[in-house]
Amino acid sequence: MAREQKAKAKKEQLKGKAKEIGGRAIGDRPMEMEGRAEKAKGDARQAKEKAKDIFKH
């Protein structure tokens, strides 16, 4: 389960970064902000999974 969640977090981070860069490249501010939010969501998920790993051991 943890491996799936980590993969999901990484996918959200990459997707968010791509949207952020794409939005910036074409001048689409809302798309850029959406990408940043999605990346932050992935960062939070990854931090949660790392914390779970610390307390698991």
PyMOL Python script that loads the backbone (N, CA, C, O; Angstrom):
from pymol import cmd

cmd.read_pdbstr("""\
ATOM      1  N   MET A   1       0.829  -1.200   0.000  1.00  0.00           N
ATOM      2  CA  MET A   1       0.000   0.000   0.000  1.00  0.00           C
ATOM      3  C   MET A   1       0.869   1.257   0.000  1.00  0.00           C
ATOM      4  O   MET A   1       0.602   2.198  -0.747  1.00  0.00           O
ATOM      5  N   ALA A   2       1.877   1.273   0.812  1.00  0.00           N
ATOM      6  CA  ALA A   2       2.718   2.465   0.904  1.00  0.00           C
ATOM      7  C   ALA A   2       3.410   2.751  -0.425  1.00  0.00           C
ATOM      8  O   ALA A   2       3.561   3.906  -0.821  1.00  0.00           O
ATOM      9  N   ARG A   3       3.823   1.697  -1.101  1.00  0.00           N
ATOM     10  CA  ARG A   3       4.504   1.872  -2.381  1.00  0.00           C
ATOM     11  C   ARG A   3       3.571   2.528  -3.401  1.00  0.00           C
ATOM     12  O   ARG A   3       3.991   3.380  -4.184  1.00  0.00           O
ATOM     13  N   GLU A   4       2.299   2.119  -3.381  1.00  0.00           N
ATOM     14  CA  GLU A   4       1.314   2.707  -4.296  1.00  0.00           C
ATOM     15  C   GLU A   4       1.101   4.184  -4.001  1.00  0.00           C
ATOM     16  O   GLU A   4       0.995   5.003  -4.914  1.00  0.00           O
ATOM     17  N   GLN A   5       1.039   4.514  -2.719  1.00  0.00           N
ATOM     18  CA  GLN A   5       0.827   5.904  -2.326  1.00  0.00           C
ATOM     19  C   GLN A   5       2.026   6.773  -2.692  1.00  0.00           C
ATOM     20  O   GLN A   5       1.867   7.920  -3.110  1.00  0.00           O
ATOM     21  N   LYS A   6       3.229   6.215  -2.531  1.00  0.00           N
ATOM     22  CA  LYS A   6       4.434   6.960  -2.906  1.00  0.00           C
ATOM     23  C   LYS A   6       4.462   7.209  -4.404  1.00  0.00           C
ATOM     24  O   LYS A   6       4.833   8.294  -4.852  1.00  0.00           O
ATOM     25  N   ALA A   7       4.072   6.207  -5.176  1.00  0.00           N
ATOM     26  CA  ALA A   7       4.024   6.364  -6.627  1.00  0.00           C
ATOM     27  C   ALA A   7       2.977   7.402  -7.024  1.00  0.00           C
ATOM     28  O   ALA A   7       3.193   8.202  -7.935  1.00  0.00           O
ATOM     29  N   LYS A   8       1.847   7.378  -6.332  1.00  0.00           N
ATOM     30  CA  LYS A   8       0.791   8.355  -6.609  1.00  0.00           C
ATOM     31  C   LYS A   8       1.281   9.772  -6.297  1.00  0.00           C
ATOM     32  O   LYS A   8       0.992  10.713  -7.037  1.00  0.00           O
ATOM     33  N   ALA A   9       2.020   9.914  -5.200  1.00  0.00           N
ATOM     34  CA  ALA A   9       2.566  11.219  -4.827  1.00  0.00           C
ATOM     35  C   ALA A   9       3.533  11.722  -5.888  1.00  0.00           C
ATOM     36  O   ALA A   9       3.482  12.888  -6.279  1.00  0.00           O
ATOM     37  N   LYS A  10       4.410  10.845  -6.351  1.00  0.00           N
ATOM     38  CA  LYS A  10       5.390  11.236  -7.363  1.00  0.00           C
ATOM     39  C   LYS A  10       4.686  11.623  -8.666  1.00  0.00           C
ATOM     40  O   LYS A  10       5.080  12.578  -9.335  1.00  0.00           O
ATOM     41  N   LYS A  11       3.643  10.873  -9.015  1.00  0.00           N
ATOM     42  CA  LYS A  11       2.873  11.167 -10.230  1.00  0.00           C
ATOM     43  C   LYS A  11       2.215  12.543 -10.122  1.00  0.00           C
ATOM     44  O   LYS A  11       2.226  13.313 -11.082  1.00  0.00           O
ATOM     45  N   GLU A  12       1.639  12.854  -8.948  1.00  0.00           N
ATOM     46  CA  GLU A  12       1.015  14.163  -8.752  1.00  0.00           C
ATOM     47  C   GLU A  12       2.051  15.280  -8.841  1.00  0.00           C
ATOM     48  O   GLU A  12       1.786  16.336  -9.416  1.00  0.00           O
ATOM     49  N   GLN A  13       3.226  15.043  -8.271  1.00  0.00           N
ATOM     50  CA  GLN A  13       4.275  16.051  -8.326  1.00  0.00           C
ATOM     51  C   GLN A  13       4.689  16.335  -9.769  1.00  0.00           C
ATOM     52  O   GLN A  13       4.798  17.491 -10.177  1.00  0.00           O
ATOM     53  N   LEU A  14       4.917  15.273 -10.532  1.00  0.00           N
ATOM     54  CA  LEU A  14       5.353  15.441 -11.920  1.00  0.00           C
ATOM     55  C   LEU A  14       4.272  16.080 -12.781  1.00  0.00           C
ATOM     56  O   LEU A  14       4.558  16.947 -13.607  1.00  0.00           O
ATOM     57  N   LYS A  15       3.028  15.648 -12.584  1.00  0.00           N
ATOM     58  CA  LYS A  15       1.921  16.213 -13.352  1.00  0.00           C
ATOM     59  C   LYS A  15       1.759  17.703 -13.022  1.00  0.00           C
ATOM     60  O   LYS A  15       1.548  18.529 -13.910  1.00  0.00           O
ATOM     61  N   GLY A  16       1.860  18.024 -11.746  1.00  0.00           N
ATOM     62  CA  GLY A  16       1.751  19.416 -11.322  1.00  0.00           C
ATOM     63  C   GLY A  16       2.864  20.275 -11.885  1.00  0.00           C
ATOM     64  O   GLY A  16       2.624  21.395 -12.337  1.00  0.00           O
ATOM     65  N   LYS A  17       4.080  19.755 -11.860  1.00  0.00           N
ATOM     66  CA  LYS A  17       5.219  20.503 -12.391  1.00  0.00           C
ATOM     67  C   LYS A  17       5.046  20.744 -13.886  1.00  0.00           C
ATOM     68  O   LYS A  17       5.345  21.828 -14.387  1.00  0.00           O
ATOM     69  N   ALA A  18       4.558  19.723 -14.596  1.00  0.00           N
ATOM     70  CA  ALA A  18       4.335  19.872 -16.039  1.00  0.00           C
ATOM     71  C   ALA A  18       3.280  20.945 -16.317  1.00  0.00           C
ATOM     72  O   ALA A  18       3.451  21.767 -17.216  1.00  0.00           O
ATOM     73  N   LYS A  19       2.196  20.936 -15.549  1.00  0.00           N
ATOM     74  CA  LYS A  19       1.150  21.951 -15.739  1.00  0.00           C
ATOM     75  C   LYS A  19       1.691  23.344 -15.428  1.00  0.00           C
ATOM     76  O   LYS A  19       1.402  24.307 -16.138  1.00  0.00           O
ATOM     77  N   GLU A  20       2.477  23.434 -14.361  1.00  0.00           N
ATOM     78  CA  GLU A  20       3.046  24.735 -13.978  1.00  0.00           C
ATOM     79  C   GLU A  20       3.931  25.282 -15.095  1.00  0.00           C
ATOM     80  O   GLU A  20       3.816  26.448 -15.472  1.00  0.00           O
ATOM     81  N   ILE A  21       4.806  24.442 -15.617  1.00  0.00           N
ATOM     82  CA  ILE A  21       5.712  24.873 -16.690  1.00  0.00           C
ATOM     83  C   ILE A  21       4.932  25.195 -17.963  1.00  0.00           C
ATOM     84  O   ILE A  21       5.205  26.192 -18.632  1.00  0.00           O
ATOM     85  N   GLY A  22       3.962  24.345 -18.291  1.00  0.00           N
ATOM     86  CA  GLY A  22       3.146  24.598 -19.475  1.00  0.00           C
ATOM     87  C   GLY A  22       2.361  25.890 -19.366  1.00  0.00           C
ATOM     88  O   GLY A  22       2.283  26.663 -20.322  1.00  0.00           O
ATOM     89  N   GLY A  23       1.785  26.120 -18.207  1.00  0.00           N
ATOM     90  CA  GLY A  23       1.031  27.354 -17.992  1.00  0.00           C
ATOM     91  C   GLY A  23       1.911  28.582 -18.098  1.00  0.00           C
ATOM     92  O   GLY A  23       1.519  29.595 -18.675  1.00  0.00           O
ATOM     93  N   ARG A  24       3.100  28.481 -17.538  1.00  0.00           N
ATOM     94  CA  ARG A  24       4.035  29.605 -17.604  1.00  0.00           C
ATOM     95  C   ARG A  24       4.466  29.849 -19.048  1.00  0.00           C
ATOM     96  O   ARG A  24       4.587  30.996 -19.478  1.00  0.00           O
ATOM     97  N   ALA A  25       4.695  28.772 -19.795  1.00  0.00           N
ATOM     98  CA  ALA A  25       5.175  28.891 -21.179  1.00  0.00           C
ATOM     99  C   ALA A  25       4.153  29.567 -22.084  1.00  0.00           C
ATOM    100  O   ALA A  25       4.516  30.357 -22.956  1.00  0.00           O
ATOM    101  N   ILE A  26       2.873  29.258 -21.877  1.00  0.00           N
ATOM    102  CA  ILE A  26       1.854  29.846 -22.763  1.00  0.00           C
ATOM    103  C   ILE A  26       1.168  31.064 -22.146  1.00  0.00           C
ATOM    104  O   ILE A  26       0.272  31.649 -22.754  1.00  0.00           O
ATOM    105  N   GLY A  27       1.588  31.445 -20.941  1.00  0.00           N
ATOM    106  CA  GLY A  27       1.023  32.623 -20.299  1.00  0.00           C
ATOM    107  C   GLY A  27      -0.344  32.386 -19.691  1.00  0.00           C
ATOM    108  O   GLY A  27      -1.126  33.324 -19.532  1.00  0.00           O
ATOM    109  N   ASP A  28      -0.638  31.150 -19.353  1.00  0.00           N
ATOM    110  CA  ASP A  28      -1.928  30.791 -18.755  1.00  0.00           C
ATOM    111  C   ASP A  28      -1.767  30.719 -17.237  1.00  0.00           C
ATOM    112  O   ASP A  28      -1.441  29.668 -16.685  1.00  0.00           O
ATOM    113  N   ARG A  29      -1.998  31.840 -16.579  1.00  0.00           N
ATOM    114  CA  ARG A  29      -1.787  31.948 -15.126  1.00  0.00           C
ATOM    115  C   ARG A  29      -2.625  30.945 -14.325  1.00  0.00           C
ATOM    116  O   ARG A  29      -2.090  30.321 -13.409  1.00  0.00           O
ATOM    117  N   PRO A  30      -3.926  30.761 -14.633  1.00  0.00           N
ATOM    118  CA  PRO A  30      -4.712  29.770 -13.872  1.00  0.00           C
ATOM    119  C   PRO A  30      -4.156  28.351 -13.987  1.00  0.00           C
ATOM    120  O   PRO A  30      -4.158  27.598 -13.013  1.00  0.00           O
ATOM    121  N   MET A  31      -3.683  27.994 -15.171  1.00  0.00           N
ATOM    122  CA  MET A  31      -3.104  26.660 -15.358  1.00  0.00           C
ATOM    123  C   MET A  31      -1.816  26.516 -14.535  1.00  0.00           C
ATOM    124  O   MET A  31      -1.556  25.465 -13.949  1.00  0.00           O
ATOM    125  N   GLU A  32      -1.026  27.575 -14.503  1.00  0.00           N
ATOM    126  CA  GLU A  32       0.206  27.572 -13.720  1.00  0.00           C
ATOM    127  C   GLU A  32      -0.094  27.389 -12.228  1.00  0.00           C
ATOM    128  O   GLU A  32       0.584  26.628 -11.539  1.00  0.00           O
ATOM    129  N   MET A  33      -1.106  28.088 -11.745  1.00  0.00           N
ATOM    130  CA  MET A  33      -1.483  27.994 -10.332  1.00  0.00           C
ATOM    131  C   MET A  33      -2.056  26.610 -10.014  1.00  0.00           C
ATOM    132  O   MET A  33      -1.804  26.065  -8.940  1.00  0.00           O
ATOM    133  N   GLU A  34      -2.818  26.053 -10.934  1.00  0.00           N
ATOM    134  CA  GLU A  34      -3.366  24.711 -10.751  1.00  0.00           C
ATOM    135  C   GLU A  34      -2.226  23.690 -10.649  1.00  0.00           C
ATOM    136  O   GLU A  34      -2.273  22.765  -9.838  1.00  0.00           O
ATOM    137  N   GLY A  35      -1.217  23.876 -11.476  1.00  0.00           N
ATOM    138  CA  GLY A  35      -0.052  23.001 -11.438  1.00  0.00           C
ATOM    139  C   GLY A  35       0.687  23.094 -10.120  1.00  0.00           C
ATOM    140  O   GLY A  35       1.120  22.080  -9.574  1.00  0.00           O
ATOM    141  N   ARG A  36       0.833  24.303  -9.608  1.00  0.00           N
ATOM    142  CA  ARG A  36       1.499  24.480  -8.313  1.00  0.00           C
ATOM    143  C   ARG A  36       0.714  23.799  -7.199  1.00  0.00           C
ATOM    144  O   ARG A  36       1.295  23.173  -6.313  1.00  0.00           O
ATOM    145  N   ALA A  37      -0.605  23.926  -7.250  1.00  0.00           N
ATOM    146  CA  ALA A  37      -1.448  23.300  -6.228  1.00  0.00           C
ATOM    147  C   ALA A  37      -1.340  21.781  -6.291  1.00  0.00           C
ATOM    148  O   ALA A  37      -1.267  21.110  -5.261  1.00  0.00           O
ATOM    149  N   GLU A  38      -1.332  21.251  -7.500  1.00  0.00           N
ATOM    150  CA  GLU A  38      -1.237  19.804  -7.667  1.00  0.00           C
ATOM    151  C   GLU A  38       0.125  19.294  -7.184  1.00  0.00           C
ATOM    152  O   GLU A  38       0.211  18.234  -6.564  1.00  0.00           O
ATOM    153  N   LYS A  39       1.175  20.046  -7.469  1.00  0.00           N
ATOM    154  CA  LYS A  39       2.513  19.673  -7.014  1.00  0.00           C
ATOM    155  C   LYS A  39       2.572  19.705  -5.482  1.00  0.00           C
ATOM    156  O   LYS A  39       3.165  18.823  -4.861  1.00  0.00           O
ATOM    157  N   ALA A  40       1.963  20.712  -4.887  1.00  0.00           N
ATOM    158  CA  ALA A  40       1.944  20.811  -3.423  1.00  0.00           C
ATOM    159  C   ALA A  40       1.181  19.635  -2.812  1.00  0.00           C
ATOM    160  O   ALA A  40       1.566  19.119  -1.763  1.00  0.00           O
ATOM    161  N   LYS A  41       0.122  19.223  -3.455  1.00  0.00           N
ATOM    162  CA  LYS A  41      -0.644  18.066  -2.981  1.00  0.00           C
ATOM    163  C   LYS A  41       0.230  16.814  -3.004  1.00  0.00           C
ATOM    164  O   LYS A  41       0.204  16.018  -2.066  1.00  0.00           O
ATOM    165  N   GLY A  42       0.996  16.644  -4.066  1.00  0.00           N
ATOM    166  CA  GLY A  42       1.909  15.516  -4.164  1.00  0.00           C
ATOM    167  C   GLY A  42       3.005  15.581  -3.110  1.00  0.00           C
ATOM    168  O   GLY A  42       3.390  14.562  -2.536  1.00  0.00           O
ATOM    169  N   ASP A  43       3.506  16.794  -2.859  1.00  0.00           N
ATOM    170  CA  ASP A  43       4.528  16.971  -1.824  1.00  0.00           C
ATOM    171  C   ASP A  43       3.982  16.584  -0.453  1.00  0.00           C
ATOM    172  O   ASP A  43       4.667  15.929   0.332  1.00  0.00           O
ATOM    173  N   ALA A  44       2.753  16.989  -0.172  1.00  0.00           N
ATOM    174  CA  ALA A  44       2.133  16.670   1.116  1.00  0.00           C
ATOM    175  C   ALA A  44       1.918  15.165   1.261  1.00  0.00           C
ATOM    176  O   ALA A  44       2.148  14.599   2.330  1.00  0.00           O
ATOM    177  N   ARG A  45       1.482  14.529   0.191  1.00  0.00           N
ATOM    178  CA  ARG A  45       1.258  13.080   0.228  1.00  0.00           C
ATOM    179  C   ARG A  45       2.586  12.353   0.471  1.00  0.00           C
ATOM    180  O   ARG A  45       2.646  11.393   1.240  1.00  0.00           O
ATOM    181  N   GLN A  46       3.638  12.819  -0.189  1.00  0.00           N
ATOM    182  CA  GLN A  46       4.944  12.193  -0.021  1.00  0.00           C
ATOM    183  C   GLN A  46       5.449  12.379   1.420  1.00  0.00           C
ATOM    184  O   GLN A  46       6.007  11.449   2.004  1.00  0.00           O
ATOM    185  N   ALA A  47       5.261  13.546   1.980  1.00  0.00           N
ATOM    186  CA  ALA A  47       5.681  13.795   3.365  1.00  0.00           C
ATOM    187  C   ALA A  47       4.918  12.889   4.329  1.00  0.00           C
ATOM    188  O   ALA A  47       5.492  12.373   5.288  1.00  0.00           O
ATOM    189  N   LYS A  48       3.633  12.699   4.073  1.00  0.00           N
ATOM    190  CA  LYS A  48       2.819  11.824   4.916  1.00  0.00           C
ATOM    191  C   LYS A  48       3.350  10.398   4.865  1.00  0.00           C
ATOM    192  O   LYS A  48       3.460   9.734   5.895  1.00  0.00           O
ATOM    193  N   GLU A  49       3.678   9.934   3.676  1.00  0.00           N
ATOM    194  CA  GLU A  49       4.182   8.569   3.523  1.00  0.00           C
ATOM    195  C   GLU A  49       5.543   8.406   4.193  1.00  0.00           C
ATOM    196  O   GLU A  49       5.820   7.363   4.785  1.00  0.00           O
ATOM    197  N   LYS A  50       6.388   9.419   4.105  1.00  0.00           N
ATOM    198  CA  LYS A  50       7.695   9.347   4.767  1.00  0.00           C
ATOM    199  C   LYS A  50       7.522   9.299   6.277  1.00  0.00           C
ATOM    200  O   LYS A  50       8.230   8.559   6.961  1.00  0.00           O
ATOM    201  N   ALA A  51       6.587  10.081   6.801  1.00  0.00           N
ATOM    202  CA  ALA A  51       6.319  10.074   8.243  1.00  0.00           C
ATOM    203  C   ALA A  51       5.801   8.704   8.688  1.00  0.00           C
ATOM    204  O   ALA A  51       6.181   8.207   9.748  1.00  0.00           O
ATOM    205  N   LYS A  52       4.948   8.109   7.888  1.00  0.00           N
ATOM    206  CA  LYS A  52       4.442   6.773   8.218  1.00  0.00           C
ATOM    207  C   LYS A  52       5.586   5.762   8.247  1.00  0.00           C
ATOM    208  O   LYS A  52       5.611   4.881   9.106  1.00  0.00           O
ATOM    209  N   ASP A  53       6.530   5.881   7.317  1.00  0.00           N
ATOM    210  CA  ASP A  53       7.671   4.979   7.279  1.00  0.00           C
ATOM    211  C   ASP A  53       8.539   5.132   8.536  1.00  0.00           C
ATOM    212  O   ASP A  53       9.027   4.143   9.083  1.00  0.00           O
ATOM    213  N   ILE A  54       8.722   6.357   8.979  1.00  0.00           N
ATOM    214  CA  ILE A  54       9.538   6.605  10.171  1.00  0.00           C
ATOM    215  C   ILE A  54       8.928   5.935  11.391  1.00  0.00           C
ATOM    216  O   ILE A  54       9.637   5.297  12.169  1.00  0.00           O
ATOM    217  N   PHE A  55       7.627   6.074  11.561  1.00  0.00           N
ATOM    218  CA  PHE A  55       6.976   5.518  12.744  1.00  0.00           C
ATOM    219  C   PHE A  55       6.744   4.010  12.631  1.00  0.00           C
ATOM    220  O   PHE A  55       6.480   3.342  13.631  1.00  0.00           O
ATOM    221  N   LYS A  56       6.842   3.484  11.422  1.00  0.00           N
ATOM    222  CA  LYS A  56       6.634   2.055  11.223  1.00  0.00           C
ATOM    223  C   LYS A  56       7.841   1.261  11.736  1.00  0.00           C
ATOM    224  O   LYS A  56       7.701   0.118  12.171  1.00  0.00           O
ATOM    225  N   HIS A  57       9.010   1.868  11.680  1.00  0.00           N
ATOM    226  CA  HIS A  57      10.237   1.141  12.074  1.00  0.00           C
ATOM    227  C   HIS A  57      10.599   1.395  13.481  1.00  0.00           C
ATOM    228  O   HIS A  57      11.597   0.864  13.967  1.00  0.00           O
TER     229      HIS A  57
END
""", "prot")
cmd.dss("prot")
cmd.show_as("cartoon", "prot")
cmd.util.cbc("prot")
cmd.orient("prot")
